[in-house]
Amino acid sequence: MWLVSFASYFNVFFSKLRNKTPKFTPSAMKSIQMHRYISHRKATDELGYKPRPFEETIKDTLEWFRSAGMLEE
């Protein structure tokens, strides 16, 4: 994570040179590092949420990218 945090400063700099929006910023990296623990327990208890298997989610995501023309077959 430290490497991405370090690279985020360069990302902001080069994005400004190109007049583009940076894909990630130092503040975004700090936020990610501060909030590492995430639980779906409350959603499960109160809403009946059931997480999908990781493999199924990745498969569906890749299929969506292909159908949207964002990923080659």
C-alpha positions as CSV (number, residue, x, y, z in Angstrom):
1,M,0.0,0.0,0.0
2,W,2.9,2.3,0.7
3,L,4.0,2.2,-3.0
4,V,0.5,3.2,-4.2
5,S,0.4,6.0,-1.6
6,F,3.8,7.2,-2.9
7,A,2.7,7.0,-6.5
8,S,-0.5,8.9,-5.8
9,Y,1.6,12.2,-5.5
10,F,3.0,11.6,-9.0
11,N,-0.5,10.7,-10.3
12,V,-1.8,14.0,-9.1
13,F,1.1,15.9,-10.6
14,F,1.0,14.3,-14.0
15,S,-2.8,14.5,-14.1
16,K,-2.5,18.3,-13.6
17,L,0.0,18.5,-16.5
18,R,-2.4,16.7,-18.8
19,N,-5.4,18.6,-17.5
20,K,-7.1,15.4,-16.4
21,T,-8.7,14.2,-13.2
22,P,-6.4,12.0,-11.1
23,K,-7.4,8.3,-10.8
24,F,-6.3,8.2,-7.2
25,T,-5.1,10.9,-4.8
26,P,-3.0,11.0,-1.6
27,S,-6.1,11.7,0.5
28,A,-8.0,8.8,-1.1
29,M,-5.0,6.5,-0.1
30,K,-5.0,7.8,3.5
31,S,-8.8,7.2,3.7
32,I,-8.4,3.6,2.5
33,Q,-5.6,2.9,5.0
34,M,-7.6,4.3,7.9
35,H,-10.7,2.2,7.4
36,R,-9.4,-1.3,6.8
37,Y,-12.0,-3.2,8.7
38,I,-15.3,-3.6,6.9
39,S,-18.1,-6.0,7.9
40,H,-21.4,-6.9,6.3
41,R,-22.8,-8.1,9.7
42,K,-25.3,-5.3,10.1
43,A,-26.6,-5.7,6.5
44,T,-26.9,-9.4,7.1
45,D,-28.6,-9.0,10.5
46,E,-31.0,-6.2,9.5
47,L,-31.6,-6.7,5.8
48,G,-30.9,-10.4,5.3
49,Y,-28.0,-9.6,3.0
50,K,-26.1,-12.7,1.7
51,P,-22.8,-12.1,0.0
52,R,-22.1,-13.8,-3.3
53,P,-19.2,-16.1,-3.8
54,F,-16.1,-14.3,-5.0
55,E,-15.6,-16.4,-8.1
56,E,-19.3,-15.9,-9.2
57,T,-18.9,-12.1,-8.8
58,I,-15.7,-12.0,-10.8
59,K,-17.2,-14.1,-13.5
60,D,-20.2,-11.8,-13.8
61,T,-18.0,-8.7,-13.7
62,L,-15.9,-10.0,-16.6
63,E,-19.0,-10.9,-18.6
64,W,-20.3,-7.4,-18.1
65,F,-17.1,-5.8,-19.2
66,R,-17.1,-8.0,-22.3
67,S,-20.7,-7.1,-23.2
68,A,-20.0,-3.4,-22.7
69,G,-17.1,-3.7,-25.1
70,M,-14.5,-2.8,-22.4
71,L,-12.8,-6.2,-22.5
72,E,-11.8,-8.4,-25.4
73,E,-13.1,-11.9,-25.7
